[in-house]
Amino acid sequence: MGGLGKTTMAKVIYNKIHRRFRHSSFIENIREVCENDSRGCFFLQQQLVSDILNIRVGMGIIGIEKKLFGRRPLIVLDDVTDVKQLKALSLNREWTGTGCVFIITTRDVRLLNVLKPYHRVHVCRIKEMDENESLELFSWHAFRQAHPREDLIKLSMDIVAYCGGLPLALEVLGSYLCERTKEEWESVLAKLRKIPNDQVQEKLRISYDDLDCEEKNIFLDICFFFIGKDRVNVTEILKGCDLHAEIGITILVERSLIKLEKNNKIKMHNLLRDMGREIVRQSSLEEPEKRSRLWVHQEVLDLLLEHTGTKAIEGLALKLQRTSGLHFNTKAFEKMKKLRLLQLDHVQLVGDYEYLNKNLRWLCLQGFPLQHIPENLYQENLISIELKYSNIRLVWKEPQLLQRLKILNLSHSRNLMHTPDFSKLPNLAKLNLKDCPRLSEVHQSIGDLNNLLVINLMDCTSLSNLPRRIYQLKSLQTLIFSGCSKIDMLEEDIVQMESLTTLIAKDTAVKEMPQSIVRLKNIVYISLCGLEGLARDVFPSLIWSWMSPTANLRSCTHSFGSMSTSLTSMDIHHNNLGDMLPMLVRLSKLRSILVQCDSKFQLTQKLSKVMDDLCQVKFTELERTSYESQISENAMESYLIGMGRYDQVINMLSKSISEGLRTNDSSDFPLPGDNYPYWLACIGQGHSVHFQLPVDSDCCIKGMTLCVVYSSTTKNMAEECLTGVSIVNYTKCTIHIYKRDTIISFNDEDWQGVISNLRPSDNVEIFVVLGHGLTVVKTALYLIYDDESITVKMEPSPNVIMESSSNMKTDPSPNVKMEPLSNMKSEPSMKPKKNIFARLIQRMGECTCMR
């Protein structure tokens, strides 16, 4: 916005660095020069050549480019308003890529966006000063010192607050008040609150004058009615007024006439707001009947009391206290034939509501006193109905056909008992019923709203359930029912809400997380059952909780709680363990979870936290350095896991490994390799084994056996410490997670789940997760085949430490080949976080097939 000090900042930078350049030029007031003279661009071109070449020669753009090419000058272009000015001053891709530096000041960020494809552009948005900086700047101009006089501190603070950190206003008003009396200061401040300072307004108005007629109307509507309102809502209302609000609001943002807060609320500097209101006031000084918007409290009171409304009025706002006791007759609106925006806070209207204009688009009646909306109020053109803090018990006596209605806000209506029939509101997009404590029922017709985006039922404490048809809302993006303490169930049908991105349900009676919730593809934020945060953080905690025995809840919660220090959206602590228990009981009924990702990247992103916590042991530096000595000091143990048909093979393997344990010390412990026709072996280092399935499509895997070789510093055994097994298919971008209870009771149905997700040539890695101080040294996989089906040898993937037999045996006897453990380099199985996931990403990079 104007007056922030862009030109001053450019001058400071120019003065500081221009001596580093052989050639430099500062071209000031480009907008003013070009607007006041049709040959303005020509004069500016002459100035540019003169500054850099020290000659005065009239030449066009081509001549300037030739003269300046290769000279690498520093050029400041101050107050640029359009692309033509940039081109006239030779800011193009043909010659500015050779080291030339431009500093451009502008109110329109689009100009900088135009340059980005061809130049390195750094955008510097100058912000308002803070309170301390503002007071100091103001004091230098008002008192010629860095702080105000004692007797004028309060008034100085009031002036600084009025200026809102705008340097221009601080300088102008400070200089104007210099050496004036305290009484004069008070008079000036009182006047400013009614009539803004001309010098400041003149500077601010430049950006407004550059707008077209429609953009000006959008700006003025926001000045009067929509500061602090949600951008989406404002856009819908103004679109209903036949304004192109999407692009209009975007242009206002680009010109710095409005700002958007993080919560998408519209913000405007107080001085810009006052400028807009003064523009409307000034335009009707000679002809008051042409005033288009009314907001001054006393003026609106007089108009409604005296019935002096005119057909020029498009918007009107009046805010009263609840206890004002004032009543107005609706006939006061009879002459307002263009009224489209009406805001009345705690205003008592009596009479026939048919006097309100049929062109109304926004009806905001906060504290509405009636028990229902009057039937004779024409509503067919309404885009937004806002009845916050109203006295209504039901919205309409009879269902209303309102095809244009997009927003219905009945929040804080403490007497509302039932929602309306929604079947005749086909385009409703936002429904706000927040804090309606007597609301006991949501009409089933809500399922007919195919365009509904947001439902807010927060603190509807009498509401005991959500209508079943609400789950049919495929368009719904946000569902909020926090504080609905009687709602105790969220149906599995929630998976039908395919557009749902935000689910907020804190402080309800819901104790069970629907299993289907993890299948919502677009979900981003969840607050439910004691879990709160981004879905990418909550889902891993669900899976981790499900994988871990209930007895270990405290340790698993601590693990994720520590992550919350770096992931602020995560919030899982010990104090909500009680809320998690019912959810975990429900999750414990599942035997496995299959996570399907859309891409390799998503596979890494969505489950990195789960894999990290499941597959990693936190080593201290001392523990890490003493790792190898621990392995040599502790005896090696093995643990076998069978899936599918494995009995005969697992017996052979168990026998061979047992003999190896008896006859070898720990450092030379051998593992069996391939043994045709019984199995193919693949041996990996650490807690995982990575392999590629045979390319022969006729291969028929009957089962598999995992062998884990581990060292333990305690007396714990692997079966006691087993957490689960995860099968990662990098080709299909899936992760199949099996918890401990499933692994130790593996059945035929579980095996079919494994084999159905594996195909010839798939790139796969299996992780075996152990805890409680066990250190996994090796993991071996034995794929069990029929006698006649095995024709292809296992192919180890590159860059992974694995071992397999180099020769296929033809003897059908169970003759086991042994691979000595000493042939492998010993490393901790649970590596630091970044190493584990570097490997995970590397595996994914090896895949050529992606779903």
N, C-alpha and C positions, 0 to 999 in steps of 0.2 A: 504494500500500500504506500501511497505517497507520504512523505514526511518522516520516513524511518531512517534516512541518512545514507541512501545508496550512493548518491553523488559524493557526499563527504567521505564515505569509505573508499570510493574509487580514487579520490584525490590523494588521500593518505597513502594508499598503496602505490599509486603512480609516483608520488614524490619520494617514496622510500626506495623504489627499484629502478627508476628510469635511467639512472646513470650506468646500469649494467648493459644497456643497449646503445648502439651507435646512433640509432634513429628512433624517435618516439613522437607521439602526437596525442593530445587530449582534445577530443571534439565534444563540446558540451551542448546541452539543450537541443538535441537533434529534433525531438518532437516539435518544439516551439518554432524552430527555424523552418522546418518543412511545412508546418501548418500556416505560417504567416506569409510565406513567399513561395510562389509556384516554382521558382528557380532555386529553392533552398538546397536541394541535393547537389546542385552544381557548385554553389558556394562552399558547401562542406567538402566536396571533392578538391576544390582549389586549396582549402585550408590543409587538407591531408597531405597533398603534394608539397605545399610550401613548408610545412613542419618537417617533413622527412628529407626533402631534397634541397631545401633552402632556395627554391625558385618559385616564381609565380607564373605558371603556364596553364592555360585552359586546355584540358584534355578530358576525354571520356573515360569510361571504365576500362577499355582495352589499353589505352595509353597508360593509365595508372598501374594496371597489372604489370605491364612491361617495365615500367620504371621501378616498381617496388620489388619485382621478382628477385629472390635471393638475398634481400637486404635484412631480413629477420627483424623487423621493427617491433616496438611496443606501442600498441594503439588502444586508447580508451574511447569507447563509443557510449556516450551518456544519454540516457532517456530515449532508448530505441523503442518504437511502437509497432513497426511492421517489417516484414521480410524485404520489401523494396528498398528500404533505407540501408539494410545490410548489404544488399547487392550493389547499390549505388556506391557504397564505400569499399567495394571489392572484397567483401568477406565471402569468398567462395573457395571451392576445393582445389582450384587450379594452382593457386600460389601460396595459400596460407598453411600448407602442410610442410613448409620448409623451415620451421622454427619461429614463425611469427607468433606473437602473443597478443591476444585481444582481451580486454576487460570490458564487459558490456553491462550496463545497468538498464533494467527494464522492469515494468510492472506485469509483463505477460510472459509466463514461463514457457508458453508454446514456442516462442522464438528460439529459445535455447534447445528445445526438443528438435526443432528443424535442423539445427547444426550438428546434433549428436551423431548421425550416420557418417559424417565426414570429418569430424574433429574430435579431439579429446576435450570434453566439456566438463567443467566442475561447477555445479550449481550451488551458490551460497545464498541461502535464504536469511535475510537480516530480520532478527526478531526484536520485539519491543524490549525496552530496558526494564530491569527489575526495579523494585521500590527504592532501594538505596541509590542505585545509579541515577534514577530519575530525580530524586531529591537533590543530589549533588549538582546535576546539570542545571536544574531549575534555580538552585541557590546561586550558582555562578552568574546567572543572568539577572536575578532579582536582587541579590545582595552583594554581588562582586566578591563572594567568598564561597567556600565549599559547604557551608551549612546555613540554615535560616536563623533569623533573629529569634530570641527567646519568646517575645510576645506574638510572633507570627508563625510559630511552629505548627499549631493546629490548622490554621488557614493554608499554610504551605502544603501540609499533608493532604488537605482536601483538594487543592489545585492539582497536585501530583496524581491523586487518584482519578480525577476527572480526565487528565491527559492520557491515562492508560499506558504509560511507557513510550509515548510517541515523541521523539526528540524535537520535531518541528514545533509541536504544541508547547512543549516545555520551554523552548527558546523564545517563542513569540509571546507567550503569556508572562514568562519571567521578565522579559524586557519591558513589557507593557506595565507591569506592576512595580517596577523598580522605582524607589523613592516615593511611593504613594503611601497614604495614611492607612491605618487599620480599617477605618470606616469605608474607604474606597475599595480596599481588598474585598470586604464583605459584599459590597454592592456589585463588584465585578463578578464574584462567584455566583451570586444570585441570578445575575443576568445570563451568565453562561449556561445555567441549568435550563433556561428558556430559549435563548438565542445563541447559537454557537459563534465563535470568533470568526470574522470574515477571512482573515489571512489564512487561518488553518483550513477553513472550509474550501477556500479557493484551490489550495494545493490538493486536498483530498478529492475534490470533485473531478479532477482531470480523468481519473479512471472511470468514473461514472459517465462522463460525457462521451467516452469512446464506445459505450455500449449502444446496441441498436434498441429500438423501441420496446421490443418484447423482453429483452434482457433487463432493461430498466424497470419494467413492470415486475419482473421476478424479484429484482433487488429490493424494490420498494415493498412488495408483499412480505418479504423476509424481514425487512426493517421493522415493520409494524406488528407482525403476528407470529413469526416462526423462528425467532432466535431461541436457541436451546431445544428445538424440536428435532425429531429424528429425520434424517435426510430422505429416507425411503418414503415416509409418510408425507412429507412436504412435497416430494416429487409427484406422488399420486394425486394429491389435492390440486396442485397447480396444473397438472396434465388435464384434470377434470375441468379446469378453467380455460381449456383450449390454448395453453401455453406449452412450448416445447421445453419442459422443465429439465430433462436429463442433460441436454447440452447447455442449457442456460445456466444451471447451477455449476456445471463443470467450468464454464467460462468465468463465472464469478470467483471460483476458487483460483483459477489461473491468473486472474487479475488481482488477486489478494484482497478482494472486496469482502469475502467471507472465508472462514476456515472450517475444517471438519475435525471435530474432536475424535479421540480414539474410539469412542462408543458411537460414532457416526452421527453425533449431534452437531447441528449447525451453530457456529460461533461467529460473532461479528464484533469488531472493535467499537467501543461506545461512541467514539467520535464519528465513525462511519455511520452508525445507527442514527446519531443526531443529524448528520448531514442529510441522510435520506428523508428524515421527517421534516427537516427544514426546507428541503426542495418542495415537498408537498404543500407546506404552509405558505411558502413564498408564491407558489403558482396560483394561489387562491386569495391573495391579499385584496386584490381589487374586486374579485368576484367570488365571495365566500361560497356561493351556491355551487361552485365547480369543485369544491373540495372532494377528493376521491376517497380518502381514508381518514378516519377519525380515531384518535387515541387519547387526546388530552382529557383528563378526568372531568373537569368542570364543563368543558365544551360538550362532551357526550351527555352529561347529566342534563344540561340545558336543552339540548336537542330532543331528548326523550320526554322531558317534562313539558316542553312547549310544542312538541310535534312539528318541529321545523326541519325534518329530514328532507333531502332532495334526491332527485333521480340520478345525480352524479355519484352518490356514495356507493363504493364497491366493497368497502370493508369497515367494520366498526368493532371496537374493543372497549369493554368497561369492566373493571374489577372492583367489587365492593367487599366489605367485611361481612361475615355471616350475620352479624347483629345489626346491620345498617337499618333494617326495617323499611327500606324504600320499596315502593311498588310503581311499576310503569305499565301503561296500557299498551297492548300490542298494536293498537292503531297508529302508534308513533312510527311504525315501520311501513305504513301504507304507501308512502311516496318513494321509498327506496327501491326503485324498479331494477337497479343493477346490482343490488347487494348480493355478494357471492361468499363473503367471509364474515362470519359472525361469532364473536367470543364474548360471552357474558358470564362472569363469575359471581355466584350468589346473588343474582338479580331476580327479583320476583316480578313475573309478568302476569297480568290479568287480562282477560278478554279473549277474543277469537284468534287462534293461531294462523288462520288463513291469511292474515295481513302480512305475514312474513313472505318474502319474495320466493317465487318458484325457482329462481336461478341459484339458490343457495347451493354451494358445494361443500362448505365446511361449517358444521354446526357444533360449536363447543359451548356447552351449558354446564359449567361446573357448579355443583350444588343445586342441580335441577330439583325444584320442590314438589313436582307432581308425582303421582304413583305410577303413571305410564305416559308414554309419548302420545300427545293428543292426536286423534284420528284426522282432524281437519288441517294438520300441518302437512304441507306438500313436501314429500321426501324423495320423489323419484329421481331427482338430479343430485342428490347428496352423495358425495364420495366418502366423507368421514363424519361419523356421529360420535361425539365424545361427551359422555355424561358422568364424569368422575364425581365421586362424593354426592351422588344423587339420592333422591328419596324413593326411587321407583321400586315397585314390587314385581312387576312384570314389564317387559319392554313395550309390547303392543298387545292390545286386547285381541286383535285378529292378526294373523300372519300378513305381512306386507311384502309385495313384490317390488324389490329394490334392486334392479339389475346393475346399477352403477356403484352401489355401496361396496367399498373396499376395506374400510376400517370401522370397527365397532368397539368402542372403549367404554366399558361399564365399571371400571375398577373402583373399589372402595364404596360401592353401593351396598350398604350394610343391610338393606331390607330386601334385596333381590332374592327371590326364592327359586325361580326357574328360568332357564335360558329360553329364548324364543324358538319357534320352529324355524330352522335354517333353510328349509327346502326352497324358499323364495328369495334367497340371497345368493345367487349362483356365483358371483364374482368376489365374495368376501375373502380377503387375503389375511387380515389380522383380527384376532378376537382376544380382547383383554378383559378378563373377569377377575383380576387380582383383588384379593381381600374383600370377597363377598361372603361373609361368614355364615349367612343363612341359606346360601345356595346349596340345594340338596340334590339337584338333578341336572344333567346336561342332556338335551334332547337328542334322541337317536339320529335325527336328520342331519346331525353334524357330519355324518359319513358321506353326505351328498355333496359336500363342498370340495369340488375338484381343484379349486385354486387357492385353498387355504394354506398359508405359509407358517403362521405363528399362532399358537394357543398358549395363553398364560392363565393358569388356574391357581396361582400361588395363594396360599393361606385361605382357601375355601374350606374351612374346617368342618362344615356339615356334609361335604361331598364324600360319599362312602365308596364310590367306584367310578371308573371311567366307562362310558358306553362302549359296548363291544364293537360297534361300527366305527369308532374313532380310529381303529387300527387299519381301516381301509383307506385312510388318507395318504395316498401315494405322493402328493405334492408337499406334505407337511415337512418343514425344515426344523422348527423349534417347538418342543413340547416342555412346558414348565408346570409342575404341580407340587412344588416344594411347600411344606407346611400343611398339606392336606392329610392330617393325622389319621383319618379314618380309612384312607385308601390303603389296602393291604395286599394288592396283587397287581402285577404287571404281566399281561398275557404274553404267551409265546408268539401270538399273532403280530407282535410289534415288528417282526421281520418284514411284514408287508409295507411298512413305512419306508419305502426305498429311498426317499429324499432326505430322511431325518439326519440332521447334522448335530443337533444339540438336544440333550435330554437332561433336565434338571429336576431331581425328585428328592431333595434332602428333607429330613424330618417328616417322613411318612411312615406308615405301618408296613411298608413293603420290606420283606425280609429275604426274599429269594430273587436273585438276579436271573432273568429269563436266559436260558441257554442260547436262544436264537439271537441274542443281542450282538454276539460276536460276528454274526453274518451280515450285519448292517454295513453296506459298502461305503456309505458316505458319512458315517458318524464321526464327529470330530471331538465333541466334549461331552462328558458324562459325569453326573453327580447322583449316585444311587447306592444304597446299601452300604454306606460308610466309605465308599470309594469316590474320589473326586479328582478330575483332571482331564487332560487330553486323552482321547481314546487310545492313542498309540502307547500311552503310559499305563492306562487302567487295564487294558486287555492283557499285557504281560503279567500284571499282578494277579489277575484272575487265574491265568494258566498256572502261575507259580503256586498260588494257594491251592489249586486243585491237585497239582502234582505232589505237594508236600502233605505228610500226615498231619491230622489235626493237632496232634501232640506237639508238633514243631511250629505251631503258628507264631509263637513269639519271635523265634529266630528268623522266620521268613519275612515277617512284617518289619523287623528291624533292618533286614537287608534292603527292602524297598524304601523304608523310611530314610535310610542314609542317602539314597539316590535323590530324595526330594530336596536335598540341599543344593544340588545343581540343576534339578528340574523343578522349578517353582510351581508348576502346574500340578505336581504330584502331592497328595496329602494323605498318607496312610500312616497312622501312628498307633501306639499301643492302646490308646483310650477308645478306639472304635473296634477292638477285637470282638467285643460282644455282638456288635452289629454284623460282623462278617461271618460269625459262626453258622447261622441258618443258611447263608448263601453257600458256604463250603459244604454243608451237609448235602445240599442239592447237587452241587458240582461233583461230589464224591460218587454219585451214582453213575457218572460217565466213566467209560473204560478207556476212551482215547479221544483226542482232539486232532482233527485234520484242518490245517490252516492253508487255504489256497490264496496265493498272491497273484496279482495281475502282471508282475514283472520281476525280474531279478533284483532290481533296485528296491522295490517294495518289500521283497522277501527279507532283504538285509535290514531295511528300516523298521519294519513292523515287529520283527522278532529278535532284534539285536539285544534288547534288554533281557528278554527271557533266556536266550542262549547264553548271554553273559553270566547271569546269575546261576543258571543251572549247571554251567560247564566250567565254572571258575572257582578256585579256592584262593582266598586272599592270603598271600605270603608276605611276611615281613621280610626286610632285607636280610636279617640274620638267618631266617628260615631258608631263604632262597640260596644263600651262599653255602649253607650246610646240607643242601639237598642231596648231593651225590654221596656224601658220607652216610646220610640216613639210609639211603637205599642199600649201601653195602653192609650196614650194621643190622638192618632188619631183614628177616626172612621173607622171601617172595611167597605170595599166595596166588591162587587162581580161583576164578569164579565163572561157571558156565551158565549161559542163558539159552534156553531152547524155544524155538517157535516153529509151529507146523509139525511135520513128521521128522523127529530127530532122535528117538529113543536109542536106536542101534548105534548111530554115529556118536551121540553124546557119551554113551558107555565106552566106546573105543577111545574117544578123546580123553575122557576122564581117567581111564586106565593108563594111557600113555603119559599124560601129564603127571599123574601120581608117581609113576616110576621115575620120571625126570626129577621130581622133587626129592625123592629119596636118594638118587644117585649123583646129583649135581649140587654144587653150592649156588647161592642166589645169583651171582654174577654170570653164571653160564647156563641159566635156566633156559631150556629149549622149548619151542612151540612146534606142533605139527604143521606141515605144509600141505600141498595138494596130495590127494590120495584117490586116484581113479579106480573104480567108477563110483566111489561113494560121495566125494565132495571136492569142491574147489576152494582153495584157501586164499585169503588176502589178509595180510598182517600190517597194521598201522601203528604208528607211534602215539603214545599218550592215550587220551580218553576217547578217541574216535578212530574209525577206519574208513578210508575213502576208496571208492572203487567204481568201475564201470561195468555194467552188466554185459554179458556176452552178446554179440551182435546177431547170433543165430536166433531167428524168431521162433524156432521150434523148441528152444530150451524150455524145460518144464521144471521149475524149482519146487521141490516138495517140502522144503523146510530150511531153516537156517539155525546155526548155533553161534553164539557170541562167546568168546573166551576173553576174560579180563584178567590181566596179570597186574597185581598191585602190591604195594608195600605199605604196611600200617605201623604207626608209632604207638598204637593202642591195641587192645585185645578185641576190638570190634571186627566183625566179619562182614564181608561184602553184602551178603543177603540181608543183613540187618540194616546196612547203610545205603542200600540201593534206593535212589530217588526216582529214576525212570530211564526210559530209552527214547531218543528222538531220531527219526529217520528223515533226513533232509534229501529231497529229490531236486537237484539243481536244474535238471532239464524241465521238469513240470512245475517248478516254483512252488513246491509244497513242503510242509513240515508236518509229519505225523508224530504226535507225542503220546507215549504210553507211560502211565504212572506205575508205581511199584506194584500195587495190588493186581493190576492187569498182567504185568510181566510174570509174577509168580503163580498166576492161575490162567495162563494163556490157553485159549480154546480155539476150536476150528473157525469160529466166526471172526475172532481176532486175526487169525492168520489170513483169512480171505481179505480182510481189510488191508493187510500189509501187501499181499501179492497183487491186489487189484490196482495198486498205485505204482507198480514197477513194470517197466517194459524193456525189451531188448535195447541196449546201447544207452540206457539212462545213466546219468552221472549222479552218484548217490554217496552220501556220507552218513554213517550211523554214530551217534554219540551215546555213550553209556555214562550216566551221571551217578557218581558215588559221593558220599559226604563223610563227615565225622573223622577227619584226619587221615583218610585213605588216599594214597598217592598212586594213580594209575600209570603204569609204565608202558604197557602194551595192550592193544585191543586187536583180537583176531576174529575174522568172520569166516564161517564155513558154510558155503551154499550147498545144499544137499539135493542131488539129482537122481533120476532113474538111471539104470545101467546103460541104456542105449541112447540116452538123450544128450550126453555130454560130448560135444565135438569141438568146442572152442575153449581155449585157455583164457583165464582172467587177464585183463589188460590194465596194469596200474596206471593211474593218471600221473602226468608229469608234476615235478616239483613237490611231491609228497613222499615222505619216507615210508615205504612199504616193502614187504618181502613176499615172494611167492616162489613156488618150485619151478625150476627151469626145465624139468623133464616130466612128462606124463607117464605114469606107471601103467603097464599092461597086465600085470598080475592081479587077478581079481581078489586075492587074499587081502585082508585088512592090514597091509604093511604100511606103517606110518613113517613119513619122512620128517626128521626133526630139524628145526632151524635154531641155531644157538643164539641166545639172547645177547651174548657178548658182541655179536656182529653189528648190533645197533647202538647208535649214540644215545646215551641216557640224558633226558631232559625232563623238567617238570611237566606233567601232563596238563596241569592247569596253568596256562601261560598268562602273562599280563594282558589286560583288557585289549589293548590295541593289537597285540599279536594274534589273539584268537580271531578277531574280526578281520584282520588283514588276510588271514587264511580263508575266512568265510567268503570275503569278497573275491579273493583269488579263485576259489572254487567256482564261484558264479561266473567269473570271467572266462573259465574254461568251457562253459556250456555254449552250445550253438543253437539250442532250441529253447524258445521262450513262448509261454502261453500268452 
